[in-house]
Amino acid sequence: NGADLRFDSTGMVATLDGVAKGYIADRAAETLRREGVEHFMVDAGGDIRVQGSSNGLERPWHVAIEDPDKQGAYP
């Protein structure tokens, strides 16, 4: 009937991480907006929502990917 979840192998699991984190980030951002917060960043394990600027002035948000070798470079 489509209400059951079954796995073919033992040790397999299902999580809601992919859906839940995005939903949580969206709801948190909505709450902040509703409460009048103009500048924020919500990071729910990689699901990111931003609004305004990083310091509440004119400085934009900077998003980067860290060098996998952890050498401090952000390409």
N, C-alpha and C positions, 0 to 999 in steps of 0.2 A: 504493500500500500504506500510505499515511499516514506514511511515514518521510521524505518529501521536503518541502522548503519551496521554493516558487517565487513570484516576484513578477511582476506584470504590467508594471511600469515599471522602468526603470533608475534607480539611485540610492536605491532603497528598501532598508532594512535591518531586521533583527530583533535585539533585544537581550533580555537576561534581567534587566534592571534591576528591573522590577516584581516579579519572583519572587525573584531572587537577594538583593536587599537585605533583604527581609523574612525570608528564610531565615537570612541571616547575622546579623541582629539577634536572631532567636530563639535561634540556637545560641550567640551571645555571652552573652545573658542566662542561658541554661541553664548555661553554663560558670561564670559568676560566682556563680550560686546554689550550684552544686556545690562550688565552692571556698570557700563560706562568706561571700561578700560580701553584706552586708545592704542596703547603700544604693548604688544605681548608676543611671546613665542611659546607655543605648546609643543613639546617633543614627547610623544608617546611611543618610545622605542623605535624611532625612525619615521613614524607618521608625524609630520611637522605641519603646524598651522602658524602663520605669522600675520601680524597686522601692525601698521604704523612703522616706526623706526626703532633701531636697536637701543638708542639712548634717549628716545623721546624728543629728539630735535630733528636734525636733517640727515643724520648718519644712517645709511641704508643697512639692511641686514646683509651679512656676508655668509654664504653657504658654500662649503668646500668639501671635497673628498680627500681624506687624509691619505698620505703615502702609505701603502700597505707595509713598507719596510720600516715604518715608524721613524723616519729620518727628519720629521718636521716639515716636509714639503707638502703643500696643498695644491695639486694641479687643478 
